[in-house]
Amino acid sequence: MTESKHFKTIVMSDIHLGSKWSKAKEANRFLKYHTCDTLILCGDIIDGWELLRGRREKWKRRHTNFISRLLEIQHDTQIIYLRGNHDDFLERILPLHFANIRIQRDYIYTSGSQRFYVLHGDIFDHVTSSMRWLARIGDIGYSLLMWFNRLYNRRRMKRGLPYYSVSQKIKQKVKASVSYISDFEQHLVRVANQKGCTGVICGHIHQADKRMIGNVLYLNSGDWVESMTALAEDYAGNWTILRYDAEKEVR
């Protein structure tokens, strides 16, 4: 039996509801056993790009179940939903506040003496913000890579081997990708400094991370497409990266 854990704050991003790659079932189960006072959904929770492609039966029951979970927990949990690039259709209604849920572009989160600038991060991605057509082509390429990744890992599973992320390995090896991620992080840290914040919390690049960059604590919540990670803050103000482990969860 999985024991429930309660935190002051949990941050999740890049769940991509509506995409076939979304691990919505796992994300839902994660929230069942990881409760918090404040839940920050740091962008790309709903994949509007994928839904607009018009293919049949994109939205699954598991995606609806995750939304239902949010509506259920909002009675006891404040939910901050920040717009990402894949759910940019929300831009027309921002800011929006209903029940215990706020939907907005960015957010300043204060914890004790610490101030965090929280946003999805896509505004610091030149391709996403200025060259939308190229971003969509890249999104299709990522889907093809995920398709190959699934086939590759099915073979590994049959041989009793653990999951291996081809896409993450490519990001780590390709020089342009490493440079892009470094530039992305530096931009965020610089803006956090300008806003008088001691930390920055984001998503977008699907790589969970926690480290100091200069005098700013950089936190990235990762994703729920491959890595299935989240950020959690305890009541002492300590942040950790939580990684979903299917073998330890209730089935």
Number of C-alpha atoms within 10 A of each C-alpha: 7 10 8 11 11 15 15 18 22 26 27 27 30 28 28 25 29 23 21 17 16 23 20 27 15 19 23 19 18 22 19 14 15 16 20 23 15 18 24 24 27 31 30 27 26 26 23 19 19 22 17 10 9 9 9 7 9 16 16 13 10 18 22 14 15 20 15 12 15 17 15 11 18 16 12 12 19 19 25 21 25 27 27 29 25 24 20 17 15 19 15 8 9 14 14 13 11 7 10 14 19 16 20 20 19 20 17 16 16 13 14 9 7 13 17 23 23 26 26 26 24 21 17 16 19 12 15 17 12 12 11 13 11 12 17 16 11 14 15 13 12 13 16 12 13 19 13 14 17 17 10 15 17 14 11 14 12 9 9 9 11 10 14 15 15 15 14 13 10 12 17 12 10 10 10 11 13 14 11 14 16 11 14 19 19 16 15 23 25 15 13 23 16 9 13 12 22 18 25 25 27 29 28 25 20 21 17 21 19 15 11 12 13 10 11 18 18 23 25 29 32 29 27 25 22 20 18 26 27 25 23 23 19 14 12 9 14 9 15 16 19 18 14 17 12 12 7 9 14 11 8
